[in-house]
């Protein structure tokens, strides 16, 4: 990573990496929730009589 002085501070570098990873996990979870919502809407509609 190229963050200048952060490269010299391992704890700060780890914090930046954790933040980026955490953000990606949140994005992935949101995408999974949206996909599951769409799947349920398409496959579990009550049949009309």
LOLO-859971 format. One line per field, with one value per residue: residue number from 1; residue in one letter; chain; x, z, y of N, C-alpha, C in turn. Coordinates in steps of 0.2 Angstrom, whole numbers. Each point is the difference from the previous one (the first is absolute). Layout:
BEGIN
n = c(NUM, ...)
res = c(A, ...)
chain = c(A, ...)
n_u = c(X, ...)
n_w = c(Z, ...)
n_v = c(Y, ...)
ca_u = c(X, ...)
ca_w = c(Z, ...)
ca_v = c(Y, ...)
c_u = c(X, ...)
c_w = c(Z, ...)
c_v = c(Y, ...)
This chain:
BEGIN
n = c(1, 2, 3, 4, 5, 6, 7, 8, 9, 10, 11, 12, 13, 14, 15, 16, 17, 18, 19, 20, 21, 22, 23, 24, 25, 26, 27, 28, 29, 30, 31, 32, 33, 34, 35, 36, 37, 38, 39, 40, 41, 42, 43, 44, 45, 46, 47, 48, 49)
res = c(X, X, X, X, X, X, X, X, X, X, X, X, X, X, X, X, X, X, X, X, X, X, X, X, X, X, X, X, X, X, X, X, X, X, X, X, X, X, X, X, X, X, X, X, X, X, X, X, X)
chain = c(A, A, A, A, A, A, A, A, A, A, A, A, A, A, A, A, A, A, A, A, A, A, A, A, A, A, A, A, A, A, A, A, A, A, A, A, A, A, A, A, A, A, A, A, A, A, A, A, A)
n_u = c(4, -2, 1, 6, -1, -6, 4, 2, -7, 3, -1, 2, 5, 1, -1, 4, 4, -1, 1, 5, 3, -1, 2, 5, 1, 0, 4, 4, -1, 1, 5, 2, -1, 3, 5, 1, -1, 4, 4, -1, 0, 5, 2, -2, -2, -5, -2, -2, -5)
n_w = c(0, -3, 7, -3, 5, -2, -5, 4, 0, 2, 6, -2, -3, 5, 4, -5, 0, 6, 0, -5, 3, 6, -4, -2, 6, 2, -5, 1, 7, -2, -4, 5, 5, -4, -2, 7, 1, -6, 3, 6, -3, -3, 5, 4, -5, 4, -1, -6, 4)
n_v = c(-6, 5, 1, 0, 5, -1, 0, 5, 1, -5, 3, 5, -3, -3, 6, 3, -6, 0, 7, 0, -5, 3, 5, -4, -3, 7, 2, -5, 1, 7, -1, -4, 5, 4, -4, -1, 7, 1, -4, 2, 6, -2, -3, 5, 2, 2, -6, 3, 0)
ca_u = c(-4, 4, -3, 6, 2, -3, 3, 5, -3, -4, -7, -4, -1, -5, -6, -3, -2, -6, -6, -2, -3, -7, -4, -2, -5, -7, -3, -2, -6, -6, -2, -3, -7, -4, -1, -5, -6, -3, -2, -6, -5, -2, -1, -4, -6, -6, -4, -7, -6)
ca_w = c(0, 0, 4, 3, 7, 2, -2, 5, 6, -1, 3, -5, -6, 2, 0, -7, -3, 3, -2, -7, 0, 3, -4, -6, 3, 1, -7, -2, 3, -3, -7, 1, 2, -6, -4, 3, -1, -6, -1, 3, -3, -6, 1, 5, -1, 2, -6, 1, -2)
ca_v = c(6, 7, 5, 5, -2, -6, -6, -1, -1, -7, 0, 4, -4, -6, 3, 2, -6, -2, 4, -2, -6, 1, 4, -5, -5, 3, 1, -7, -2, 3, -3, -7, 1, 2, -6, -5, 3, -2, -8, -2, 3, -4, -7, -2, 4, -4, -1, 2, -5)
c_u = c(4, -4, 5, 2, -4, 4, 5, -3, -5, -7, -4, -2, -5, -7, -3, -2, -6, -6, -2, -3, -7, -5, -2, -5, -7, -3, -2, -6, -6, -2, -3, -7, -5, -2, -5, -7, -3, -1, -6, -6, -2, -2, -5, -7, -6, -4, -7, -5, -4)
c_w = c(0, 3, 3, 7, 3, -1, 6, 7, -1, 2, -4, -6, 1, 0, -6, -3, 3, -2, -7, 0, 3, -5, -6, 3, 0, -7, -2, 3, -2, -6, 1, 2, -6, -4, 3, 0, -6, -2, 4, -3, -7, 1, 6, 0, 1, -7, 1, -3, -6)
c_v = c(6, 5, 4, -3, -6, -7, -1, -2, -7, 0, 5, -3, -6, 3, 2, -6, -3, 4, -2, -7, 0, 3, -5, -5, 3, 0, -7, -2, 3, -3, -7, 1, 2, -6, -4, 3, -1, -7, -1, 3, -4, -7, -2, 4, -5, -1, 3, -5, 2)
